[in-house]
């Protein structure tokens, strides 16, 4: 974490994400996006009812943010194809743990369908097949953890 300094390429928003001017940017100070930031206040001010967490690393920042989101009372979605880690074992263990205790590990197509179903957001969320979406390469370590809805009882 000591190497992560504001202004360095390690913490800059990837230019391929092309943030919109109306998007809220959270400058993290720890593993969780909630720690030392005003994220909880912002989510309350916009009356958010669900948090979607993507990024790296699954076993660190993603998991910490998911746990804090749940502790703040937010149902949480983690698109499995939008998170990654340095090694397969901690990635798989974290997705399993998140899915069992804290949120739903789902596919990004499920997240896009959910967002498109919200009133007023259909225009903001592109309806483009995953294979045709430009963007970041897939994380090196992904796993097929089913969502709680898909998991056998």
Secondary structure, DSSP 8 states (H G I E B T S, - for coil): -TT--TTSTTTS--GGG---TTS-----SSSSSSTTSSHHHHHHHTT--EEE--EE-IIIIIHHHHHHHHHTT-EEEEEGGGEE-SSHHHHHHHHHHIIIII-EEE-HHHHHHHHHHSTT-TTTS----GGG--S----S-------TTTS--
